[in-house]
Amino acid sequence: PMLEGWVREVRDQCLGSEVPFFFKQWGGLRPKSGGRLLDGREWPEVVRAGDPPAPVAVSPDGRIVAVQGAREVQLLEMPAGVRAGTLKVKGARAVAFSGDPDQLFVAESDGTATLHSLTSEGRGEVLARYAQPVTALAYAPTGWLLVLGYGDSSGGGIEDLSRASDALDR
């Protein structure tokens, strides 16, 4: 049997991260067997064709998965998928781990690029500011080389952010 508390916890995580939540039924061979209602309503939300997928990044050691939400990045410990933490952000557009599994790069909707340490508290270090939001990124396996994709017609570029002080205010 499915526990109500578990379903509510998954629903609340989805709502908190602005992820569609679909609840089919409580159990049984047919939807009417156990009912479809959770807290007095149906939850038919689904990802629609054309909706952008939530950016996801896997740490180089495979230990952590980072899932971008509207105002937070959820960190899930693998393989169980247990929540390992949350990073508060202004509006993540893309996420990627550096070569260090404890460092996560977040491109935010205001064009700010921040590097977050997963082993310390607080806001990430601002590495760069761009005129337009970064919509895609990736690190080389060796670490700092970053491939950027922009939301405009320029397509993107390659930057070495190993010298973060030189990267500010682009």
Accessible surface in RSA format (square Angstrom, percent):
REM  Atomic radii and reference values for relative SASA: ProtOr
REM  Chains: A
REM  Algorithm: Lee & Richards
REM  Probe-radius: 1.40
REM  Slices: 20
REM RES _ NUM      All-atoms   Total-Side   Main-Chain    Non-polar    All polar
REM                ABS   REL    ABS   REL    ABS   REL    ABS   REL    ABS   REL
RES PRO A   1   180.43 131.5 121.46 110.7  58.96 214.3 140.31 115.8  40.12 249.3
RES MET A   2    77.23  40.0  48.50  32.1  28.73  68.4  51.46  43.8  25.77  34.1
RES LEU A   3   131.96  73.5 128.36  91.8   3.60   9.1 129.75  91.1   2.21   5.9
RES GLU A   4    89.06  51.1  83.70  63.3   5.36  12.8  23.07  44.6  65.99  53.9
RES GLY A   5    47.96  59.1   0.00   N/A  47.96  59.1  36.79 100.9  11.17  25.0
RES TRP A   6   149.68  60.1 143.17  69.3   6.51  15.3 120.02  64.0  29.66  48.1
RES VAL A   7     3.96   2.6   3.04   2.7   0.92   2.2   3.96   3.4   0.00   0.0
RES ARG A   8    78.30  32.9  78.30  39.9   0.00   0.0  30.51  41.7  47.79  29.0
RES GLU A   9   102.19  58.7  96.58  73.1   5.61  13.4  32.26  62.4  69.93  57.1
RES VAL A  10    50.33  33.1  50.13  45.4   0.20   0.5  50.29  43.7   0.04   0.1
RES ARG A  11    23.92  10.0  23.92  12.2   0.00   0.0   1.95   2.7  21.97  13.3
RES ASP A  12    74.69  52.3  65.57  65.3   9.13  21.6  28.34  66.7  46.35  46.2
RES GLN A  13    58.09  32.5  52.59  38.4   5.51  13.1  19.96  42.5  38.14  28.9
RES CYS A  14    22.31  16.9  20.17  22.5   2.15   5.0   2.15   5.4  20.17  21.7
RES LEU A  15    85.20  47.4  69.35  49.6  15.84  39.8  71.23  50.0  13.97  37.6
RES GLY A  16    46.60  57.5   0.00   N/A  46.60  57.5  33.96  93.2  12.64  28.3
RES SER A  17     6.35   5.4   4.18   5.6   2.17   5.0   4.22   9.0   2.13   3.0
RES GLU A  18   101.16  58.1  68.18  51.6  32.98  78.5  39.35  76.1  61.82  50.5
RES VAL A  19    52.26  34.4  48.39  43.8   3.87   9.3  49.59  43.1   2.67   7.3
RES PRO A  20    52.72  38.4  35.65  32.5  17.08  62.1  39.30  32.4  13.43  83.5
RES PHE A  21    12.54   6.3  11.36   7.0   1.18   3.1  12.54   7.6   0.00   0.0
RES PHE A  22    99.57  49.8  75.89  47.0  23.69  61.6  75.89  46.0  23.69  67.8
RES PHE A  23    15.00   7.5  10.87   6.7   4.13  10.8  11.93   7.2   3.07   8.8
RES LYS A  24   117.47  57.3 113.41  69.6   4.06   9.7  56.77  51.1  60.70  64.7
RES GLN A  25    29.11  16.3  22.78  16.6   6.33  15.1   8.82  18.8  20.29  15.4
RES TRP A  26    55.82  22.4  43.88  21.2  11.94  28.0  36.33  19.4  19.49  31.6
RES GLY A  27    31.65  39.0   0.00   N/A  31.65  39.0  31.20  85.6   0.44   1.0
RES GLY A  28    54.77  67.5   0.00   N/A  54.77  67.5  27.43  75.3  27.34  61.2
RES LEU A  29   167.41  93.2 135.58  97.0  31.83  80.0 138.33  97.1  29.08  78.3
RES ARG A  30   159.44  66.9 159.29  81.2   0.15   0.4  56.47  77.2 102.98  62.4
RES PRO A  31    48.99  35.7  48.73  44.4   0.27   1.0  48.85  40.3   0.14   0.9
RES LYS A  32   195.87  95.6 169.13 103.8  26.73  63.7 117.76 106.0  78.11  83.2
RES SER A  33    72.54  61.3  27.47  36.7  45.07 103.8  26.81  57.1  45.73  64.1
RES GLY A  34    37.25  45.9   0.00   N/A  37.25  45.9  20.88  57.3  16.37  36.7
RES GLY A  35    26.16  32.3   0.00   N/A  26.16  32.3  25.67  70.5   0.49   1.1
RES ARG A  36    81.33  34.1  78.11  39.8   3.21   7.7  22.60  30.9  58.72  35.6
RES LEU A  37    99.74  55.5  92.79  66.4   6.95  17.5  92.79  65.2   6.95  18.7
RES LEU A  38     1.51   0.8   0.53   0.4   0.99   2.5   1.51   1.1   0.00   0.0
RES ASP A  39    78.26  54.8  36.04  35.9  42.22  99.8  35.54  83.6  42.72  42.6
RES GLY A  40    66.92  82.5   0.00   N/A  66.92  82.5  31.81  87.3  35.10  78.6
RES ARG A  41   107.07  45.0 103.71  52.9   3.36   8.0  52.78  72.1  54.29  32.9
RES GLU A  42    86.13  49.5  78.49  59.4   7.64  18.2  19.69  38.1  66.45  54.3
RES TRP A  43    16.96   6.8  16.37   7.9   0.58   1.4  16.52   8.8   0.44   0.7
RES PRO A  44    80.07  58.4  70.33  64.1   9.74  35.4  72.06  59.5   8.00  49.7
RES GLU A  45    57.23  32.9  52.61  39.8   4.62  11.0  31.67  61.2  25.56  20.9
RES VAL A  46    64.82  42.7  53.96  48.9  10.86  26.2  58.03  50.4   6.79  18.4
RES VAL A  47    97.00  63.8  74.02  67.0  22.98  55.4  74.02  64.3  22.98  62.3
RES ARG A  48   148.09  62.2 141.67  72.2   6.42  15.3  60.02  82.0  88.07  53.4
RES ALA A  49   112.15 103.1  69.86 107.8  42.29  96.2  82.67 116.4  29.48  78.1
RES GLY A  50    81.48 100.5   0.00   N/A  81.48 100.5  43.50 119.4  37.98  85.1
RES ASP A  51    65.95  46.2  52.24  52.0  13.71  32.4   9.68  22.8  56.26  56.1
RES PRO A  52   115.60  84.2  95.92  87.4  19.68  71.5 100.78  83.2  14.82  92.1
RES PRO A  53   116.01  84.6 100.63  91.7  15.38  55.9 108.67  89.7   7.34  45.6
RES ALA A  54    45.83  42.1  25.30  39.1  20.52  46.7  30.25  42.6  15.58  41.3
RES PRO A  55    38.75  28.2  28.45  25.9  10.30  37.5  38.75  32.0   0.00   0.0
RES VAL A  56    82.89  54.5  53.00  48.0  29.89  72.0  53.00  46.1  29.89  81.1
RES ALA A  57    10.76   9.9   4.69   7.2   6.07  13.8  10.76  15.2   0.00   0.0
RES VAL A  58    89.36  58.8  68.75  62.2  20.62  49.7  68.75  59.7  20.62  55.9
RES SER A  59     2.50   2.1   0.00   0.0   2.50   5.8   0.00   0.0   2.50   3.5
RES PRO A  60    80.26  58.5  36.05  32.9  44.21 160.7  49.00  40.5  31.26 194.3
RES ASP A  61    80.52  56.4  42.33  42.1  38.19  90.3  42.52 100.1  38.00  37.9
RES GLY A  62    36.30  44.8   0.00   N/A  36.30  44.8  22.63  62.1  13.68  30.6
RES ARG A  63   102.24  42.9  97.22  49.6   5.02  12.0  56.66  77.4  45.59  27.6
RES ILE A  64     8.92   5.1   8.92   6.6   0.00   0.0   8.92   6.4   0.00   0.0
RES VAL A  65    19.89  13.1  19.89  18.0   0.00   0.0  19.89  17.3   0.00   0.0
RES ALA A  66     0.00   0.0   0.00   0.0   0.00   0.0   0.00   0.0   0.00   0.0
RES VAL A  67    37.21  24.5  36.34  32.9   0.87   2.1  36.34  31.6   0.87   2.4
RES GLN A  68    23.85  13.3  22.22  16.2   1.64   3.9   0.10   0.2  23.75  18.0
RES GLY A  69     3.79   4.7   0.00   N/A   3.79   4.7   3.39   9.3   0.39   0.9
RES ALA A  70    29.64  27.3  17.95  27.7  11.69  26.6  24.93  35.1   4.71  12.5
RES ARG A  71   140.90  59.2 139.36  71.0   1.54   3.7  61.23  83.7  79.67  48.3
RES GLU A  72    18.13  10.4  18.13  13.7   0.00   0.0   1.95   3.8  16.19  13.2
RES VAL A  73     0.00   0.0   0.00   0.0   0.00   0.0   0.00   0.0   0.00   0.0
RES GLN A  74    19.09  10.7  19.09  14.0   0.00   0.0   2.59   5.5  16.50  12.5
RES LEU A  75    13.35   7.4  13.35   9.6   0.00   0.0  13.35   9.4   0.00   0.0
RES LEU A  76    37.87  21.1  37.87  27.1   0.00   0.0  37.87  26.6   0.00   0.0
RES GLU A  77    88.08  50.6  87.86  66.5   0.22   0.5  11.29  21.8  76.79  62.7
RES MET A  78    73.87  38.3  58.68  38.8  15.19  36.2  58.73  49.9  15.13  20.1
RES PRO A  79   132.80  96.8 111.95 102.1  20.85  75.8 112.64  93.0  20.16 125.3
RES ALA A  80    83.32  76.6  43.39  67.0  39.93  90.8  54.88  77.3  28.44  75.3
RES GLY A  81    32.12  39.6   0.00   N/A  32.12  39.6  13.79  37.8  18.33  41.0
RES VAL A  82    92.84  61.1  87.05  78.8   5.78  13.9  92.84  80.7   0.00   0.0
RES ARG A  83    94.15  39.5  70.07  35.7  24.08  57.3  40.83  55.8  53.32  32.3
RES ALA A  84    51.38  47.2  11.06  17.1  40.32  91.7  19.55  27.5  31.83  84.3
RES GLY A  85    24.45  30.2   0.00   N/A  24.45  30.2  24.06  66.0   0.39   0.9
RES THR A  86    47.99  34.1  19.15  19.4  28.85  68.7  15.45  20.8  32.54  49.2
RES LEU A  87    22.64  12.6  20.43  14.6   2.21   5.6  22.64  15.9   0.00   0.0
RES LYS A  88   147.49  72.0 134.25  82.4  13.24  31.5 100.74  90.7  46.75  49.8
RES VAL A  89    13.36   8.8   0.00   0.0  13.36  32.2   4.01   3.5   9.35  25.4
RES LYS A  90   114.13  55.7  85.85  52.7  28.28  67.3  67.61  60.9  46.53  49.6
RES GLY A  91     9.96  12.3   0.00   N/A   9.96  12.3   9.96  27.3   0.00   0.0
RES ALA A  92     5.88   5.4   0.00   0.0   5.88  13.4   0.00   0.0   5.88  15.6
RES ARG A  93    93.56  39.3  83.51  42.6  10.05  23.9  21.41  29.3  72.15  43.7
RES ALA A  94     4.69   4.3   4.69   7.2   0.00   0.0   4.69   6.6   0.00   0.0
RES VAL A  95    10.44   6.9   0.00   0.0  10.44  25.2   0.00   0.0  10.44  28.3
RES ALA A  96     9.28   8.5   7.98  12.3   1.29   2.9   9.28  13.1   0.00   0.0
RES PHE A  97    14.00   7.0   2.92   1.8  11.09  28.8   2.92   1.8  11.09  31.7
RES SER A  98     5.34   4.5   3.38   4.5   1.96   4.5   3.30   7.0   2.04   2.9
RES GLY A  99    29.47  36.3   0.00   N/A  29.47  36.3  11.69  32.1  17.78  39.8
RES ASP A 100    61.97  43.4  54.86  54.6   7.11  16.8  23.59  55.5  38.37  38.3
RES PRO A 101    35.60  25.9  35.60  32.4   0.00   0.0  35.60  29.4   0.00   0.0
RES ASP A 102    41.48  29.1  41.38  41.2   0.09   0.2   5.85  13.8  35.63  35.5
RES GLN A 103    50.03  28.0  50.03  36.6   0.00   0.0   3.51   7.5  46.52  35.3
RES LEU A 104     0.00   0.0   0.00   0.0   0.00   0.0   0.00   0.0   0.00   0.0
RES PHE A 105     0.00   0.0   0.00   0.0   0.00   0.0   0.00   0.0   0.00   0.0
RES VAL A 106     0.00   0.0   0.00   0.0   0.00   0.0   0.00   0.0   0.00   0.0
RES ALA A 107     0.85   0.8   0.81   1.2   0.04   0.1   0.85   1.2   0.00   0.0
RES GLU A 108     0.34   0.2   0.00   0.0   0.34   0.8   0.00   0.0   0.34   0.3
RES SER A 109    50.70  42.8  39.03  52.1  11.68  26.9  22.62  48.2  28.08  39.3
RES ASP A 110    80.51  56.4  45.10  44.9  35.41  83.7  45.44 106.9  35.07  35.0
RES GLY A 111     1.80   2.2   0.00   N/A   1.80   2.2   1.61   4.4   0.19   0.4
RES THR A 112    10.22   7.3   8.90   9.0   1.31   3.1   2.17   2.9   8.05  12.2
RES ALA A 113     0.33   0.3   0.33   0.5   0.00   0.0   0.33   0.5   0.00   0.0
RES THR A 114     0.00   0.0   0.00   0.0   0.00   0.0   0.00   0.0   0.00   0.0
RES LEU A 115    12.08   6.7   7.93   5.7   4.16  10.4   7.93   5.6   4.16  11.2
RES HIS A 116     3.15   1.7   3.15   2.2   0.00   0.0   2.33   2.4   0.83   1.0
RES SER A 117    43.43  36.7  32.87  43.9  10.56  24.3  24.70  52.6  18.73  26.2
RES LEU A 118    43.01  24.0   9.64   6.9  33.37  83.9  12.65   8.9  30.36  81.7
RES THR A 119   105.81  75.3  67.27  68.2  38.54  91.9  56.45  75.8  49.36  74.6
RES SER A 120    71.70  60.6  51.14  68.2  20.56  47.4  45.48  96.8  26.22  36.7
RES GLU A 121   175.47 100.7 147.01 111.2  28.46  67.8  66.72 129.0 108.75  88.8
RES GLY A 122    62.65  77.3   0.00   N/A  62.65  77.3  38.26 105.0  24.39  54.6
RES ARG A 123   121.23  50.9  84.04  42.8  37.18  88.5  73.28 100.1  47.95  29.1
RES GLY A 124    10.89  13.4   0.00   N/A  10.89  13.4   3.75  10.3   7.14  16.0
RES GLU A 125   101.69  58.4  90.40  68.4  11.29  26.9  44.94  86.9  56.75  46.3
RES VAL A 126    47.48  31.2  35.41  32.1  12.07  29.1  35.41  30.8  12.07  32.7
RES LEU A 127     0.99   0.6   0.99   0.7   0.00   0.0   0.99   0.7   0.00   0.0
RES ALA A 128     0.00   0.0   0.00   0.0   0.00   0.0   0.00   0.0   0.00   0.0
RES ARG A 129   104.16  43.7 103.39  52.7   0.77   1.8  39.10  53.4  65.06  39.4
RES TYR A 130    18.25   8.5   7.37   4.2  10.88  28.3   9.19   6.9   9.06  11.2
RES ALA A 131   101.63  93.4  54.20  83.6  47.43 107.9  66.87  94.2  34.76  92.1
RES GLN A 132    48.11  26.9  46.31  33.8   1.80   4.3  20.61  43.9  27.51  20.9
RES PRO A 133    39.14  28.5  39.14  35.7   0.00   0.0  39.14  32.3   0.00   0.0
RES VAL A 134     1.98   1.3   1.65   1.5   0.33   0.8   1.65   1.4   0.33   0.9
RES THR A 135    50.38  35.8  33.32  33.8  17.06  40.7  22.72  30.5  27.66  41.8
RES ALA A 136    54.28  49.9  50.60  78.1   3.68   8.4  54.28  76.4   0.00   0.0
RES LEU A 137    24.16  13.5   0.13   0.1  24.03  60.4   3.35   2.4  20.81  56.0
RES ALA A 138    49.91  45.9  47.93  74.0   1.98   4.5  49.88  70.2   0.03   0.1
RES TYR A 139    27.86  13.0   3.43   2.0  24.43  63.6   4.78   3.6  23.09  28.5
RES ALA A 140    27.05  24.9  17.94  27.7   9.11  20.7  24.68  34.8   2.37   6.3
RES PRO A 141   132.90  96.9 101.81  92.8  31.09 113.0 114.29  94.4  18.62 115.7
RES THR A 142   131.95  93.8  93.29  94.6  38.65  92.1  86.30 115.9  45.64  69.0
RES GLY A 143     6.05   7.5   0.00   N/A   6.05   7.5   6.05  16.6   0.00   0.0
RES TRP A 144    86.85  34.9  82.13  39.8   4.72  11.1  53.03  28.3  33.82  54.9
RES LEU A 145    75.42  42.0  72.54  51.9   2.88   7.2  72.57  51.0   2.85   7.7
RES LEU A 146     0.00   0.0   0.00   0.0   0.00   0.0   0.00   0.0   0.00   0.0
RES VAL A 147    71.62  47.1  71.30  64.6   0.32   0.8  71.30  62.0   0.32   0.9
RES LEU A 148     3.61   2.0   0.00   0.0   3.61   9.1   0.40   0.3   3.20   8.6
RES GLY A 149    12.78  15.8   0.00   N/A  12.78  15.8  11.73  32.2   1.05   2.4
RES TYR A 150    35.77  16.7  24.16  13.7  11.62  30.2  12.90   9.7  22.88  28.2
RES GLY A 151    57.91  71.4   0.00   N/A  57.91  71.4  22.59  62.0  35.32  79.1
RES ASP A 152    70.50  49.4  49.54  49.3  20.96  49.6  39.13  92.1  31.37  31.3
RES SER A 153   124.45 105.2  82.30 109.8  42.16  97.1  58.69 125.0  65.76  92.1
RES SER A 154    74.30  62.8  39.48  52.7  34.82  80.2  51.01 108.6  23.29  32.6
RES GLY A 155    51.87  64.0   0.00   N/A  51.87  64.0  36.16  99.2  15.71  35.2
RES GLY A 156    30.45  37.5   0.00   N/A  30.45  37.5   5.03  13.8  25.41  56.9
RES GLY A 157    32.12  39.6   0.00   N/A  32.12  39.6  29.55  81.1   2.56   5.7
RES ILE A 158   117.41  66.8  87.80  65.4  29.61  71.4  87.80  63.2  29.61  80.3
RES GLU A 159    30.70  17.6  25.10  19.0   5.60  13.3  23.45  45.4   7.25   5.9
RES ASP A 160    85.93  60.2  65.84  65.5  20.09  47.5  24.90  58.6  61.03  60.9
RES LEU A 161     0.39   0.2   0.00   0.0   0.39   1.0   0.00   0.0   0.39   1.1
RES SER A 162    58.17  49.2  31.57  42.1  26.59  61.3  21.29  45.3  36.88  51.7
RES ARG A 163   167.29  70.2 160.52  81.8   6.77  16.1  65.31  89.3 101.99  61.8
RES ALA A 164    20.21  18.6  16.99  26.2   3.22   7.3  17.16  24.2   3.05   8.1
RES SER A 165    94.66  80.0  70.99  94.7  23.67  54.5  50.20 106.9  44.46  62.3
RES ASP A 166    82.33  57.7  59.09  58.8  23.24  55.0  28.18  66.3  54.14  54.0
RES ALA A 167     0.20   0.2   0.20   0.3   0.00   0.0   0.20   0.3   0.00   0.0
RES LEU A 168    71.42  39.8  56.23  40.2  15.18  38.2  56.23  39.5  15.18  40.9
RES ASP A 169   105.87  74.2  76.95  76.6  28.92  68.4  33.69  79.3  72.19  72.0
RES ARG A 170   125.14  52.5  76.52  39.0  48.63 115.8  55.43  75.8  69.71  42.3
END  Absolute sums over single chains surface
CHAIN  1 A     9796.2       7153.7       2642.5       5828.9       3967.3
END  Absolute sums over all chains
TOTAL          9796.2       7153.7       2642.5       5828.9       3967.3
